[in-house]
């Protein structure tokens, strides 16, 4: 999910944005390949794939490698791609939307700010909880919904639900993926095709949010679930684990066996939903505004 932050007039005034714009500085949130020549540029990075779009060729995938094993590979990629770097890079600064992305930018020598969590509309609130596990997601292979199905299959005494926003484009891109997923789901799992804004009960009344993706960015739906008082359970890799550690609530797992145990623990956890929801404030839009304001302040001439 990409962010649009061309700011309201009030933010321009409060941040000192007008003074920053007079110095020909520009923020980009849609693509890191966009920039203005001879001007300070700030580009937000949500995913490592966006970062590598800066180069003319090459793909980069390390999520299946251990941290030790991937270091020589990363060093090789760095040597090969550095000569291809955009000549405008000296006037560009990247804003990583997770600590892992900040680490990758540092590894490859890109100028960057400290990590900034993406702004989340905390529009959901805790309701009376059911022992139910939920995930709000697009139906795409990198969301690892197969893992969600496996975990649900081994915890048949509990209810699981995927709230999906499966678009026609995604179905055309992966024509058999959706059908294969539905054919695998156990009886205790439902798939509801809806925008979560139209079915807030599915989030607000669920006790556990099982986030299975290992994408590096902080997931906005997971942060919203935290705001709804759901206990997050995520892989130990990727943005999900950063959310758990930043909030100080939730569980992380290393494999499917571990995930089954952690989901069961979370479903029986006596933690207060209101207390969990309170921890989500660090992902609110006001915190994001404050961090961007600090960046603008330091960049202003």
C-alpha positions as CSV (number, residue, x, y, z in Angstrom):
1,X,0.0,0.0,0.0
2,X,1.3,3.4,-1.0
3,X,0.8,6.6,0.8
4,X,-0.1,10.0,-0.5
5,X,1.2,12.8,1.6
6,X,0.8,16.0,-0.5
7,X,-0.2,17.8,2.6
8,X,-3.2,20.0,3.5
9,X,-2.6,23.7,3.8
10,X,-2.7,23.5,7.6
11,X,0.1,20.9,7.6
12,X,2.1,23.2,5.2
13,X,1.9,26.0,7.7
14,X,2.5,23.9,10.8
15,X,5.5,22.0,9.3
16,X,7.1,25.0,7.8
17,X,6.4,23.3,4.4
18,X,6.2,26.6,2.5
19,X,9.7,27.5,3.6
20,X,10.8,24.0,2.6
21,X,9.2,24.3,-0.9
22,X,10.9,27.7,-1.4
23,X,14.1,25.6,-1.3
24,X,12.7,23.4,-4.1
25,X,12.3,20.3,-1.9
26,X,9.8,17.6,-2.9
27,X,8.3,14.6,-1.2
28,X,7.3,11.5,-3.3
29,X,5.2,8.7,-1.9
30,X,4.1,6.9,-5.1
31,X,7.4,5.7,-6.7
32,X,11.1,6.1,-5.8
33,X,11.9,6.4,-9.5
34,X,10.3,9.9,-9.5
35,X,12.5,12.9,-8.7
36,X,13.2,16.5,-9.5
37,X,16.7,17.4,-10.8
38,X,18.7,19.9,-8.9
39,X,16.4,19.8,-5.9
40,X,16.2,18.0,-2.5
41,X,14.0,14.9,-3.0
42,X,12.5,12.7,-0.3
43,X,11.1,9.3,-1.4
44,X,9.1,6.9,0.8
45,X,10.1,3.3,0.7
46,X,7.5,0.7,1.7
47,X,8.9,-2.4,0.0
48,X,12.4,-3.5,-1.1
49,X,11.0,-4.0,-4.6
50,X,10.5,-0.3,-4.9
51,X,14.1,0.4,-3.8
52,X,15.4,-1.9,-6.6
53,X,13.2,-0.1,-9.1
54,X,15.9,2.6,-9.0
55,X,18.2,0.3,-11.0
56,X,17.9,-0.6,-14.6
57,X,17.9,-4.3,-14.0
58,X,18.0,-7.0,-11.4
59,X,15.7,-8.5,-8.7
60,X,16.5,-9.0,-5.1
61,X,15.0,-11.7,-2.9
62,X,16.5,-12.7,0.5
63,X,13.4,-13.6,2.6
64,X,14.2,-17.3,2.3
65,X,17.8,-16.9,3.5
66,X,19.1,-16.7,7.0
67,X,20.6,-13.4,8.1
68,X,24.1,-14.9,8.0
69,X,23.8,-16.7,4.7
70,X,22.5,-13.6,2.8
71,X,25.3,-11.2,3.7
72,X,27.7,-12.4,0.9
73,X,24.8,-12.3,-1.5
74,X,23.9,-8.8,-0.5
75,X,27.5,-7.7,-0.9
76,X,27.7,-9.1,-4.4
77,X,24.4,-7.4,-5.4
78,X,25.7,-4.1,-4.0
79,X,28.9,-4.4,-6.1
80,X,27.0,-5.1,-9.3
81,X,24.3,-2.5,-8.9
82,X,26.1,0.4,-7.4
83,X,27.5,1.5,-10.8
84,X,24.0,1.6,-12.1
85,X,22.8,4.0,-9.5
86,X,20.9,7.1,-10.6
87,X,23.2,10.1,-10.9
88,X,20.6,12.2,-9.1
89,X,21.0,10.1,-5.9
90,X,23.2,12.7,-4.2
91,X,20.2,14.9,-3.9
92,X,17.8,12.3,-2.8
93,X,16.9,11.0,0.7
94,X,14.8,8.0,1.3
95,X,12.3,7.6,4.1
96,X,12.1,3.9,5.1
97,X,8.7,2.8,6.6
98,X,10.2,0.0,8.7
99,X,13.5,-0.7,10.5
100,X,14.3,-3.6,8.1
101,X,14.1,-1.2,5.2
102,X,16.2,1.3,7.0
103,X,18.8,-1.5,7.5
104,X,18.7,-2.3,3.7
105,X,19.1,1.3,2.7
106,X,22.1,1.6,5.0
107,X,23.6,-1.6,3.6
108,X,23.5,-0.3,0.1
109,X,24.7,3.1,0.9
110,X,21.5,5.1,0.2
111,X,21.0,8.4,2.1
112,X,18.0,8.0,4.4
113,X,16.2,9.2,7.4
114,X,15.5,7.1,10.5
115,X,12.5,4.7,10.0
116,X,9.1,6.3,10.1
117,X,6.0,4.2,10.7
118,X,3.3,4.7,8.0
119,X,0.2,6.6,9.1
120,X,-2.8,4.5,10.0
121,X,-6.4,5.6,10.3
122,X,-7.3,4.1,13.7
123,X,-11.0,4.1,12.9
124,X,-11.9,0.8,14.6
125,X,-12.4,0.2,18.3
126,X,-12.6,-2.9,20.5
127,X,-16.0,-4.6,20.9
128,X,-16.9,-7.7,22.9
129,X,-14.4,-10.3,21.7
130,X,-15.1,-13.7,20.2
131,X,-12.4,-16.4,20.1
132,X,-11.9,-15.8,16.4
133,X,-8.8,-15.3,14.2
134,X,-8.9,-12.7,11.4
135,X,-6.8,-11.3,8.6
136,X,-7.7,-8.4,6.3
137,X,-5.8,-8.8,3.0
138,X,-5.6,-8.7,-0.7
139,X,-5.5,-12.2,-2.2
140,X,-2.0,-12.3,-3.5
141,X,0.7,-15.0,-3.2
142,X,3.1,-12.8,-1.2
143,X,0.4,-12.5,1.6
144,X,1.1,-16.2,2.3
145,X,-2.6,-17.1,2.9
146,X,-1.7,-20.7,2.6
147,X,0.0,-20.5,6.0
148,X,-3.2,-19.0,7.4
149,X,-5.2,-22.0,6.0
150,X,-2.7,-24.5,7.5
151,X,-2.9,-22.9,10.9
152,X,-6.7,-22.9,10.8
153,X,-6.7,-26.6,9.8
154,X,-4.8,-27.4,13.0
155,X,-7.0,-25.3,15.3
156,X,-10.5,-26.5,14.3
157,X,-12.0,-25.7,17.6
158,X,-11.6,-22.0,16.8
159,X,-13.1,-19.8,14.0
160,X,-10.9,-18.2,11.3
161,X,-11.9,-15.6,8.8
162,X,-10.2,-13.9,5.8
163,X,-11.6,-10.6,4.8
164,X,-10.5,-10.3,1.2
165,X,-10.4,-7.5,-1.3
166,X,-9.7,-9.6,-4.4
167,X,-9.8,-7.4,-7.5
168,X,-10.4,-8.5,-11.1
169,X,-6.8,-7.5,-11.9
170,X,-5.4,-9.8,-9.2
171,X,-7.5,-12.7,-10.4
172,X,-6.3,-12.2,-14.0
173,X,-2.7,-12.0,-12.8
174,X,-3.1,-15.3,-10.8
175,X,-6.1,-17.0,-12.4
176,X,-6.0,-20.2,-10.4
177,X,-4.6,-18.9,-7.1
178,X,-7.9,-17.8,-5.6
179,X,-9.8,-21.0,-6.5
180,X,-6.9,-23.2,-5.2
181,X,-7.0,-21.3,-1.9
182,X,-10.8,-21.7,-1.4
183,X,-10.5,-25.5,-2.2
184,X,-8.0,-25.8,0.7
185,X,-9.9,-23.9,3.4
186,X,-11.2,-26.0,6.4
187,X,-14.8,-25.9,7.6
188,X,-13.8,-23.6,10.5
189,X,-12.6,-20.9,8.1
190,X,-14.6,-18.4,6.2
191,X,-13.7,-16.1,3.3
192,X,-15.6,-12.8,3.2
193,X,-15.1,-10.6,0.2
194,X,-15.7,-7.1,1.6
195,X,-14.0,-3.8,2.5
196,X,-13.4,-3.9,6.2
197,X,-14.9,-0.5,6.5
198,X,-18.2,-2.1,5.5
199,X,-17.7,-5.0,7.9
200,X,-16.0,-3.5,10.9
201,X,-17.5,-6.2,13.2
202,X,-15.2,-8.8,11.6
203,X,-12.2,-7.0,13.0
204,X,-13.6,-5.4,16.2
205,X,-15.1,-8.6,17.5
206,X,-12.2,-10.9,16.7
207,X,-9.6,-11.6,19.3
208,X,-6.5,-12.4,17.2
209,X,-5.1,-10.9,14.1
210,X,-2.9,-13.5,12.3
211,X,-0.7,-11.7,9.8
212,X,1.2,-14.2,7.7
213,X,3.2,-12.1,5.2
214,X,6.9,-11.4,5.6
215,X,6.9,-8.2,3.6
216,X,9.3,-5.7,5.2
217,X,6.9,-2.7,5.6
218,X,4.6,-2.2,8.6
219,X,1.2,-3.4,7.4
220,X,-1.6,-0.8,7.9
221,X,-4.3,-3.4,8.3
222,X,-2.4,-5.1,11.1
223,X,-1.9,-1.7,12.8
224,X,-5.7,-1.0,12.5
225,X,-6.4,-4.5,14.0
226,X,-4.2,-3.5,16.9
227,X,-6.3,-0.4,17.3
228,X,-9.4,-2.6,17.3
229,X,-7.9,-4.5,20.3
230,X,-6.8,-7.6,18.4
231,X,-3.8,-9.5,19.6
232,X,-1.3,-9.6,16.7
233,X,0.5,-12.9,15.8
234,X,3.1,-12.6,13.0
235,X,6.2,-14.3,11.6
236,X,9.5,-13.4,13.2
237,X,10.6,-11.9,9.9
238,X,9.3,-8.8,8.3
239,X,7.2,-5.8,9.2
240,X,4.8,-7.8,11.3
241,X,7.4,-8.6,13.9
242,X,8.4,-4.9,14.0
243,X,4.8,-4.0,14.8
244,X,4.7,-6.5,17.7
245,X,8.0,-5.3,19.1
246,X,7.1,-1.6,18.7
247,X,3.7,-2.1,20.4
248,X,5.0,-4.4,23.1
249,X,2.0,-6.7,22.5
250,X,1.4,-9.9,20.6
251,X,3.4,-12.9,19.5
252,X,5.8,-13.9,16.8
253,X,6.4,-17.4,15.4
254,X,9.2,-19.1,13.5
255,X,7.3,-21.9,11.7
256,X,3.8,-23.4,11.4
257,X,4.1,-25.5,14.5
258,X,5.2,-22.5,16.5
259,X,2.4,-20.4,14.9
260,X,-0.3,-22.9,16.0
261,X,1.0,-22.7,19.6
262,X,1.2,-18.9,19.5
263,X,-2.3,-18.5,18.0
264,X,-3.7,-20.8,20.7
265,X,-1.9,-18.8,23.4
266,X,-3.2,-15.5,22.0
267,X,-6.8,-16.8,21.8
268,X,-6.6,-17.7,25.5
269,X,-4.7,-14.6,26.5
270,X,-6.6,-12.6,29.2
271,X,-5.1,-9.2,28.0
272,X,-7.6,-6.3,27.9
273,X,-8.6,-5.3,24.3
274,X,-8.7,-1.7,25.4
275,X,-5.1,-1.9,26.7
276,X,-4.0,-3.5,23.4
277,X,-5.8,-0.8,21.4
278,X,-4.0,1.9,23.3
279,X,-0.6,0.7,22.1
280,X,-1.7,1.3,18.5
281,X,-1.4,5.1,19.0
282,X,2.3,4.9,17.9
283,X,1.0,4.1,14.4
284,X,-1.5,7.0,14.2
285,X,-1.4,9.7,11.6
286,X,-0.6,12.3,14.3
287,X,2.7,10.5,15.1
288,X,3.5,10.2,11.4
289,X,2.8,13.9,10.9
290,X,5.1,14.7,13.8
291,X,8.0,12.7,12.3
292,X,7.6,14.2,8.8
293,X,7.4,17.6,10.4
294,X,10.8,16.9,12.0
295,X,12.3,15.8,8.7
296,X,11.0,18.9,7.0
297,X,12.4,21.1,9.8
298,X,15.9,19.7,9.5
299,X,15.8,19.8,5.7
300,X,14.6,23.4,5.4
301,X,17.1,26.0,4.3
